[in-house]
Amino acid sequence: MLVSCLFVVVACAGTAGVGGLGNRVAPVALTFPAATAEARDFPNYKNAAEAVADSYVRVRITAPTVRAGPYSGSDPGGVITAASGILLDARGFVITAAHIALAVHNDAQVITRDGRVFKARILSVDPDRELALLRVPPFPGMRPVRISRAIDTRAGDPVFAIGTPGNRPGVVSVGRIQTPRIAQRVRYAPYGFDNGVRLDMEIEPGFSGGPLFNRKGELIGMVASILLGDTSKANYVSPRVAFAVPAEDIVAYLLENSRRSAALHQ
């Protein structure tokens, strides 16, 4: 069965400049929402977010380098998408949404919270699972996420996400799990995924591809899409419904593609 409501992917059009490997930009200080009921029920969420924020990265996707001949080329094209990603492990694997990476031939950059800019290789893009796998060279001080077990995820649990709405890095949103695994497929052609985590929280474009954490700071999913609601009303109110790809599906995707990558380089 398909979810029949109107969805919007939460990518963000990129307008910022592009740096190369070894460049640095300003480090990111987390910003937090105004006091909400969810925040009051999760009083230590700021400390929890600070403790795991180094596993959040920004992802910029640019048009591939245009080559005029076999040995020459121009600078990469402008940024075509910019949003968020998750540093998965010490080998340099980064996960983001398929609708952010778009295609393996695109160029990519990963920007860490402390401002380091790395050229990334897009290894795989899977619209049917709304996942894309990137890789950067391992670097000193890497702090990959800790993964939660699915059995530890329950309706009503407090959660928080870190994202890049409107190209503003390090924005934290706090909410709750509505449904740990919905029975319907979340689909917004040509992208979609099964086993989605339904969330009661405010999510804006730019959170896509970013981490969703439980109260212990463990990864429970990747933010992927929001329910748009009825935008025809003069006083539009966000339904505060978002969806995430569950962590166990991310782990399975990583295992499949890291093995494939290793086999290709043997």
NORZI-V291907 format. One line per field, one symbol per residue. burial: 1 if it has 9 or more other ideal C-beta (glycine too) atoms within 8 Angstrom, else 0. Layout:
burial: ???
This chain:
burial: 00100011111101000110000000010100100001100100110110011111111111111000000000011011111111110001111111111100011111111010111101111110111111110010010110010100100011111111101111111111100011001111001110111111101111111111111011111111111110000000000011111110111011001101100000
